[in-house]
Amino acid sequence: MAGSIPTLSAKIGAADLENGMRKWKIKVSVIYMNKKFQQLPSVSEVLKHTSIHGFIETKGHSLVVYAIRKSIQFARSNIDFHAQTRGTKKQTDLINLIVSKTIELIHAISGNNLKPVINATGIILHTNLGRAPLGEKAIHDALEVMSGYSNLEFDLKTGKRGKRSDHITDILKYLTGAEDAIVVNNNAAAIILALNTLAKDKEVIISRGELIEIGDSFRIPDIIKAADVKMVEVGTTNKTNLSDYEKAISNKTGLIIKVHQSNYIIKGFTKEVSIADLAKLAHSKKLPLIYDIGSGLLRRHEKTSSQSEPDVKSAIASGADLVMFSCDKLLGGPQAGIIVGKTKFIGKLAKAPLMRALRVGKLTLITLINACRYYLEENSLIDNNPVFLMLEKDSNYLLKSAEELAGLLKKEKINCSVEETKGACGGGSLPEMKLKSYSVVFGNSHSSPKNKETLTEHVFHNLLNMDRPIIPVLKKGKLYFDMLTIGKKDISYIASSIVHHCKSYSQHSNDNRLTTNDEL
């Protein structure tokens, strides 16, 4: 017993020592942070900085003061910022950092952050780059309606209030063969509106093989849950039979939904039930069948390469009661969602309280109408819809475009090569389609003592920060400029931009060898 007492005391002493050290560290940290806080400049001090004067004149006193206060607040609370300031010996250094952050915030608030870019990735429907480009004609034809008043909800025949959907219903009925149509702000909204209106608090049957994720962690099960319906999964990931649906039907069933696997393919030992067979089953049980076709191919075309993709017109003809799809994918329009189908169901959706929250405005409506008009004639679609224009680009044309860009670079002693690459439709459409294309490949792994980043990295980041940014693919130390998504008029701009940033890197590194054919 006597020997155990010192050990216990030692343990207590160690704990006290550890607690004391922790408190000491906290106290030192508080003293250090307080000292840093005392070094932070006041708003009036930052206002006196010469770099701020011009912004007061051009952006206004109120905005500048707001940006300064936010920057000081950032400095006070952000640990990373304090890590930057630990080496500063003068308060002027700290003020300069605050000024830099202030200017950055002023530009973020007053600048045009959403800007046109050149897509050099070879992905046509690039979600991060806005998916389907509308094209100059669609915008030009919409300008008059967009810039002034319009008869959005005014019936010019009766002189009374009209419905905004009336402007697009007839053309959608013609193009799809459906009885009626409505437009909402995106396809996810279309699914929620249909499920919530037709099957709220009921069960909705869906194949396990169709529980897709549509991007940015948005998943079909989550969308179904948000619609206040109960999801009933049938079948397996790779095989679902008609009998699986039939066994799941009960007096609690509200509808059957089929979802097109638009962004992936399951191959091998697989089976899915056709729309025609599902429609027969659903209608025999007096249930509606809705089909989320996703990618939005309105109808099949003689000249296009999209024959493997299901189309809306065929789905309606096969018996689907409602078909919903995106407008900014293969349709080639603005972000919106279209629901077409039987009048008795469309009528219920149009009167649902949710419809008021999900309807589109005149800007979306007029550009969507113009995009749909191009489908009235095959040549008009290819000529005026940028999506189909790119899908139909000839590989020889792409090779000549790549050689033109490469020639402009080599003329300035920028070493590059032309390589055959594979473009993609993207945007959750035509996942199996690989489009033959050609890319100009530029790359250099050299760095200099004055530049930690390589020439390739330097060019890439500077291209992203231009007034009109260029977005190539950076892969394994090389930049790929895929001609599939590059317009001919942009070739010279891309070439001059690459040359400019190569030269700026060389001047900064004092190593002109980095941009010569010998070194690249």
C-alpha positions in Angstrom: 0.0 0.0 0.0 2.8 2.3 0.9 4.4 1.9 -2.5 1.2 2.7 -4.4 0.8 6.2 -2.9 3.7 7.9 -4.7 2.5 6.4 -8.0 -1.0 7.9 -7.5 0.6 11.2 -6.7 2.7 11.0 -9.8 -0.3 10.4 -11.9 -2.1 13.4 -10.4 0.9 15.5 -11.0 1.2 14.5 -14.6 -2.5 15.3 -15.2 -2.0 18.7 -13.5 1.0 19.4 -15.7 -0.8 18.5 -18.8 -3.8 20.7 -17.9 -1.4 23.5 -17.0 0.4 23.2 -20.4 -2.9 23.3 -22.2 -4.0 26.4 -20.4 -0.6 28.0 -21.1 -0.9 27.3 -24.8 -4.4 28.7 -24.9 -3.2 31.9 -23.0 -0.3 32.3 -25.5 -2.6 31.8 -28.4 -5.0 34.4 -27.0 -2.2 36.9 -26.5 -0.9 36.2 -30.0 -4.4 36.6 -31.5 -5.1 39.8 -29.5 -1.9 41.2 -30.7 -2.9 40.4 -34.3 -6.3 41.9 -33.7 -4.7 45.1 -32.5 -2.7 45.3 -35.7 -5.8 45.2 -37.9 -6.4 48.6 -39.5 -9.6 50.6 -39.2 -11.9 51.2 -42.0 -10.7 54.8 -42.3 -7.1 53.7 -42.5 -7.8 51.4 -45.4 -9.9 54.1 -47.2 -6.8 56.3 -47.2 -4.8 53.6 -49.2 -4.0 54.9 -52.7 -5.2 51.7 -54.3 -8.7 52.3 -53.0 -9.2 55.9 -54.2 -10.1 54.9 -57.8 -12.7 52.4 -56.6 -14.4 55.1 -54.5 -14.8 57.2 -57.6 -16.0 54.4 -59.9 -17.9 52.0 -57.6 -19.1 54.4 -54.9 -18.2 55.0 -51.3 -20.9 52.7 -49.9 -19.7 49.6 -51.8 -16.0 50.2 -50.9 -16.7 50.6 -47.2 -18.8 47.5 -47.3 -15.9 45.5 -48.9 -13.4 46.9 -46.4 -15.5 45.9 -43.4 -16.0 42.4 -44.8 -12.3 42.1 -45.5 -11.4 43.2 -41.9 -14.0 40.8 -40.6 -12.5 38.0 -42.7 -9.0 38.8 -41.4 -10.4 38.7 -37.8 -12.0 35.3 -38.1 -10.1 33.4 -40.8 -7.2 31.2 -39.5 -5.7 30.8 -42.9 -5.5 34.6 -43.3 -3.6 34.8 -40.0 -1.2 32.2 -41.3 -0.4 34.6 -44.2 0.3 37.5 -41.8 2.6 35.7 -39.3 5.6 36.8 -41.3 4.6 40.5 -41.5 6.6 42.8 -39.5 4.9 46.1 -40.3 1.3 47.1 -40.1 1.5 48.4 -43.7 2.0 44.7 -44.8 -1.2 43.8 -43.0 -3.1 46.8 -44.6 -1.9 45.7 -48.0 -3.4 42.3 -47.5 -6.7 43.8 -46.3 -6.6 46.1 -49.4 -6.0 43.1 -51.7 -8.9 41.3 -50.2 -11.1 44.4 -50.4 -10.3 44.8 -54.1 -11.1 41.2 -54.7 -14.5 41.5 -53.1 -15.3 44.8 -55.0 -14.6 43.0 -58.3 -16.7 40.0 -57.1 -19.7 42.2 -56.3 -19.5 44.7 -59.2 -17.9 42.6 -61.9 -19.5 40.3 -64.4 -18.7 36.9 -62.9 -21.0 35.0 -65.3 -19.3 35.4 -68.6 -19.0 33.7 -72.0 -16.3 31.1 -72.3 -14.8 29.0 -75.0 -15.5 25.3 -74.5 -12.3 23.5 -75.6 -13.2 20.3 -73.7 -14.8 18.3 -76.5 -17.9 17.8 -74.3 -20.9 19.3 -76.1 -23.4 19.4 -73.2 -21.0 20.4 -70.5 -23.1 20.9 -67.4 -20.5 23.2 -65.7 -20.4 25.3 -68.8 -24.2 25.8 -69.1 -25.1 22.7 -71.1 -26.7 23.5 -74.5 -25.6 26.7 -76.2 -28.6 28.4 -77.7 -26.9 29.9 -80.7 -27.0 33.4 -82.1 -30.2 33.0 -84.2 -32.3 31.8 -81.2 -31.1 34.8 -79.1 -31.5 37.3 -82.0 -35.0 36.1 -82.7 -35.9 36.4 -79.0 -34.4 39.9 -78.4 -37.5 41.9 -79.3 -39.7 40.0 -76.9 -37.1 39.9 -74.1 -36.4 43.7 -74.3 -39.9 45.0 -73.9 -43.5 44.2 -73.1 -45.1 41.1 -74.5 -48.5 39.3 -74.5 -47.1 36.7 -72.1 -50.5 36.2 -70.3 -52.7 38.3 -72.6 -55.1 36.9 -75.2 -55.0 39.3 -78.2 -58.1 37.7 -79.7 -60.4 38.2 -76.7 -58.6 41.1 -75.0 -58.7 39.2 -71.7 -56.1 37.4 -69.6 -54.5 34.4 -71.3 -52.2 31.5 -70.3 -48.5 31.6 -70.9 -48.4 28.0 -71.8 -50.7 28.7 -74.8 -47.7 30.1 -76.7 -45.8 26.8 -76.8 -48.5 24.1 -76.4 -49.4 23.7 -80.0 -45.8 23.2 -81.3 -45.0 20.7 -78.5 -48.2 18.8 -79.3 -47.2 18.7 -83.0 -43.5 17.7 -82.4 -44.3 14.9 -79.8 -47.7 13.7 -80.8 -49.0 14.3 -77.3 -52.5 15.6 -76.4 -51.2 18.5 -74.2 -48.1 20.0 -72.6 -46.8 22.3 -69.9 -43.4 23.8 -69.1 -41.7 24.1 -65.7 -38.2 25.3 -64.7 -36.3 22.0 -65.0 -36.8 18.3 -65.3 -36.5 17.6 -61.6 -39.3 20.0 -61.0 -41.4 18.2 -63.6 -40.9 14.9 -61.8 -41.8 16.4 -58.4 -44.9 18.1 -59.9 -46.2 15.0 -61.5 -45.6 12.7 -58.5 -46.9 15.1 -55.9 -50.0 15.9 -57.9 -51.0 12.4 -59.1 -49.7 10.2 -56.2 -49.3 12.2 -53.0 -49.1 10.0 -49.9 -49.3 6.9 -52.2 -46.8 4.4 -53.4 -44.8 4.8 -56.6 -43.3 1.8 -58.3 -39.9 2.0 -59.9 -37.2 -0.4 -61.1 -34.0 -0.7 -58.9 -32.0 -0.4 -62.1 -33.4 3.1 -62.7 -32.5 4.7 -59.3 -30.0 7.0 -61.0 -28.0 10.0 -59.7 -28.4 12.9 -62.1 -25.3 14.9 -61.0 -24.2 17.0 -58.1 -25.5 14.3 -55.7 -29.1 14.7 -56.8 -30.7 11.3 -56.8 -34.0 10.0 -58.1 -34.9 8.5 -54.6 -34.4 11.9 -53.0 -36.6 13.6 -55.6 -39.3 11.0 -55.1 -39.1 11.5 -51.4 -39.4 15.3 -51.8 -42.7 14.7 -53.7 -44.3 13.2 -50.6 -44.8 9.8 -52.1 -43.5 6.4 -51.0 -41.0 4.7 -53.3 -41.4 1.0 -54.0 -38.4 -0.6 -55.6 -38.9 -3.7 -57.8 -36.5 -6.1 -59.6 -32.7 -5.9 -59.3 -30.0 -3.6 -60.6 -29.5 -5.5 -63.8 -32.9 -7.2 -64.4 -36.5 -6.2 -63.9 -39.4 -8.2 -65.3 -43.0 -7.2 -65.9 -44.1 -9.6 -63.2 -42.0 -7.6 -60.7 -44.2 -4.5 -61.3 -47.4 -6.6 -61.3 -46.6 -8.2 -57.9 -45.9 -4.7 -56.3 -49.2 -3.2 -57.3 -51.7 -2.7 -54.4 -54.5 -0.5 -53.4 -51.9 1.9 -52.1 -50.2 2.3 -55.5 -50.5 5.8 -57.1 -48.6 5.3 -60.4 -45.7 3.6 -62.1 -42.6 5.6 -63.1 -39.9 4.6 -65.6 -36.6 6.5 -65.6 -34.3 6.5 -68.6 -30.7 5.6 -67.6 -29.5 8.6 -69.5 -26.0 9.0 -68.0 -24.8 5.4 -67.8 -25.2 2.0 -69.5 -25.7 -1.5 -67.9 -24.5 -4.2 -70.3 -24.5 -8.0 -70.2 -27.1 -10.1 -68.4 -29.8 -7.3 -68.3 -33.5 -6.8 -68.9 -35.9 -3.9 -68.7 -39.6 -3.6 -69.4 -40.6 -1.7 -72.5 -42.9 1.4 -72.3 -45.5 -0.5 -74.3 -45.7 -3.4 -71.9 -45.6 -1.2 -68.8 -48.4 1.0 -70.3 -50.7 -2.1 -70.8 -50.1 -3.2 -67.2 -50.6 0.2 -65.7 -53.8 0.9 -67.7 -55.2 -2.5 -66.9 -54.9 -1.5 -63.2 -56.2 2.0 -63.9 -52.8 3.5 -63.0 -51.0 6.3 -64.9 -47.5 5.5 -66.3 -45.0 8.4 -66.4 -41.7 8.3 -68.1 -38.7 10.5 -67.2 -36.8 10.5 -70.5 -34.2 13.0 -69.2 -32.1 13.9 -72.2 -35.0 15.4 -74.2 -34.6 14.0 -77.8 -38.0 15.1 -79.2 -38.0 12.8 -82.2 -35.7 10.7 -84.3 -33.9 12.4 -87.2 -32.6 11.1 -90.5 -29.2 12.9 -90.4 -28.3 12.9 -86.7 -26.3 10.4 -84.8 -28.7 10.0 -82.0 -30.5 6.9 -83.1 -29.7 4.9 -79.9 -31.4 7.5 -77.6 -35.1 7.1 -76.8 -37.2 9.9 -78.1 -40.3 11.6 -76.7 -42.6 11.0 -79.7 -42.0 7.2 -79.6 -42.6 7.1 -75.9 -46.0 8.9 -76.3 -46.9 6.5 -79.2 -46.0 3.5 -77.0 -48.6 4.5 -74.4 -46.9 6.6 -71.7 -49.4 8.9 -70.0 -46.9 11.6 -69.2 -43.3 12.1 -70.5 -41.0 14.6 -68.9 -37.6 15.8 -70.1 -34.9 18.5 -69.9 -34.8 21.4 -72.4 -31.1 22.2 -72.1 -29.8 18.9 -73.3 -30.5 17.3 -76.7 -33.4 19.6 -77.3 -30.8 22.4 -77.4 -32.9 25.0 -75.5 -32.7 26.9 -72.2 -32.9 25.3 -68.7 -36.5 24.1 -68.4 -38.5 20.9 -68.1 -41.3 19.9 -70.4 -44.2 17.5 -69.5 -46.2 16.2 -72.4 -49.0 13.6 -72.4 -52.7 13.1 -71.9 -54.9 16.1 -71.3 -56.6 14.7 -68.2 -53.3 14.5 -66.4 -51.7 17.7 -67.8 -54.8 19.5 -66.7 -54.4 18.4 -63.1 -50.7 19.5 -63.2 -51.6 22.9 -64.6 -54.0 23.6 -61.8 -51.7 22.3 -59.0 -50.5 24.9 -56.4 -46.9 23.8 -57.1 -47.3 24.9 -60.8 -47.3 28.5 -59.7 -43.9 28.1 -58.1 -42.4 26.0 -60.9 -43.6 28.0 -64.0 -41.1 29.6 -66.3 -40.7 33.3 -67.3 -40.8 35.0 -70.7 -37.1 34.8 -71.2 -37.1 31.0 -70.9 -40.3 30.7 -72.8 -39.4 32.7 -75.9 -35.9 31.0 -76.3 -37.5 27.6 -75.8 -40.1 28.4 -78.5 -37.4 29.3 -80.9 -35.4 26.2 -80.2 -38.5 24.1 -80.8 -39.2 25.9 -84.2 -35.9 24.5 -85.6 -37.3 21.0 -85.3 -40.0 21.8 -87.9 -37.4 21.2 -90.6 -34.4 19.0 -90.7 -31.9 21.4 -92.3 -33.0 24.2 -90.0 -32.2 22.0 -87.0 -28.7 21.2 -88.1 -28.0 24.8 -89.2 -29.4 26.7 -86.2 -29.1 24.3 -83.2 -25.5 24.3 -82.0 -25.9 20.9 -80.3 -26.8 19.1 -83.5 -24.3 21.1 -85.5 -21.5 19.8 -83.3 -22.9 16.3 -83.3 -22.7 16.3 -87.1 -19.3 17.8 -87.5 -17.2 15.9 -90.0 -13.9 14.5 -88.7 -12.0 15.8 -91.7 -13.3 19.3 -90.9 -12.1 18.8 -87.3 -8.7 17.7 -88.4 -8.2 20.7 -90.7 -9.3 23.0 -87.8 -6.8 21.4 -85.5 -4.1 21.8 -88.0 -5.0 25.4 -88.4 -4.6 26.1 -84.7 -1.4 24.0 -84.5 0.0 25.9 -87.4 -0.6 29.3 -85.8 1.2 28.1 -82.6 4.2 26.6 -84.4 4.5 29.8 -86.4 5.3 31.4 -83.0 7.7 28.6 -82.1 5.2 27.0 -79.7 5.6 23.2 -79.9 2.4 21.3 -80.1 0.9 18.3 -81.8 -2.5 17.2 -83.3 -3.9 14.0 -81.8 -7.1 12.0 -82.6 -9.4 12.2 -79.5 -12.9 11.2 -78.6 -15.5 13.8 -77.9 -18.7 13.2 -75.9 -22.2 14.5 -75.9 -22.3 14.9 -72.1 -25.1 16.3 -70.0 -26.5 12.9 -69.1 -27.1 12.1 -72.8 -25.9 9.4 -75.2 -23.4 7.9 -72.7 -22.1 5.3 -75.2 -21.5 7.8 -78.0 -17.8 8.6 -78.7 -17.4 11.2 -81.3 -14.2 11.1 -83.4 -12.4 14.4 -83.0 -9.0 16.0 -83.0 -7.2 18.0 -80.4 -4.3 20.3 -80.4 -2.1 19.1 -77.5 0.3 21.5 -75.8 2.4 20.6 -72.8 5.6 21.3 -70.9 6.8 19.9 -67.6 9.6 22.4 -67.2 9.6 24.9 -64.3 12.1 27.6 -63.4 13.6 28.8 -60.1 11.3 31.8 -60.2 8.2 29.9 -61.1 7.0 26.9 -59.0 4.3 26.1 -61.5 5.1 24.6 -64.9 4.6 26.4 -68.2 1.5 24.2 -68.8 0.0 25.1 -65.5 0.8 28.8 -66.0 -1.0 28.8 -69.4 -4.0 26.8 -68.1 -4.7 29.1 -65.1 -4.2 32.3 -67.1 -6.5 31.1 -69.8 -9.2 30.6 -67.2 -8.7 34.2 -65.9 -9.0 36.0 -69.2 -11.9 38.4 -70.0 -13.2 35.6 -72.3 -11.9 32.5 -70.6 -10.7 29.4 -72.6 -11.5 26.0 -71.0 -9.2 23.2 -72.2 -8.6 19.8 -70.6 -5.6 19.6 -68.3 -4.5 15.9 -68.3 -1.2 14.4 -67.2 0.7 17.7 -67.6 -0.7 18.5 -71.1 -3.4 20.8 -72.3 -6.0 19.4 -74.8 -7.9 21.8 -77.1 -10.6 19.7 -78.6 -11.9 21.1 -81.9 -15.3 19.4 -81.5 -16.6 22.2 -79.3 -14.4 25.1 -80.7 -15.9 27.4 -83.3 -13.8 28.3 -86.3 -14.0 32.0 -85.5 -12.3 31.3 -82.1 -9.2 29.6 -83.4 -7.1 32.7 -83.8 -8.1 34.0 -80.4 -7.1 30.7 -78.7 -3.7 30.7 -80.6 -2.9 34.3 -79.7 -3.9 33.7 -76.0 -1.6 30.7 -75.7 1.3 32.5 -77.3 0.8 35.5 -75.0 0.8 33.5 -71.8 3.8 31.4 -73.0 5.8 34.6 -73.5 4.7 36.1 -70.1 5.9 32.9 -68.5 9.3 33.1 -70.2 9.7 36.8 -69.4 8.9 36.1 -65.7 11.3 33.2 -65.5 14.0 34.8 -67.7 14.3 31.5 -69.5 13.3 31.9 -73.1 14.2 28.3 -73.8 10.9 27.2 -72.2 8.9 28.3 -75.3 11.1 27.1 -78.1 10.7 23.9 -80.2 13.9 22.5 -78.8 12.7 22.6 -75.2 8.9 22.0 -75.5 
